[in-house]
Amino acid sequence: MKIEVNIEKKYAFLIVGLIIVLIGVIGVYASWDNSKTVFHSANDVKVNINGQDYSLQEAINLGKISNYSSGSAQGFHVSNSELYTGNCGADTKTTCPHRWCAARGWVSGIVVEWYNTDNYVVCFR
């Protein structure tokens, strides 16, 4: 038994392209899992203080951030309900920490570690 299929080049490329796109969509959908944190822990973030490199967790544990000699940065544990109140706009992860720190007399702030109910916020002067 012999089976022959004649497909023009443009249709062959179209079929191959659609298969590649379909595989990509399935791959992205399969890896999209909202139950897992996709951010870095404090051990994964490198900070440089006065020319010395530390993990963020080391800097916190050693008091290099909360007791920083110039008083230019301090870390805070903040609950989600306290941090993400009101409308922070489209970029919630940036705007809310900035607003939270500014309300407490700091110039700006970032969230460096997210949990399901808690955040670690670093505020800057």
Secondary structure, DSSP 8 states (H G I E B T S, - for coil): --------HHHHHHHHHHHHHHHHHHHHHHH--TTS--S--TTT-EEEETTEEEEHHHHHHTTTTTT-TT--EEEEEEEHHHHT-S---S-HHHHHHHHHHHTTT-SEEEEEEE-SSEEEEEEE-
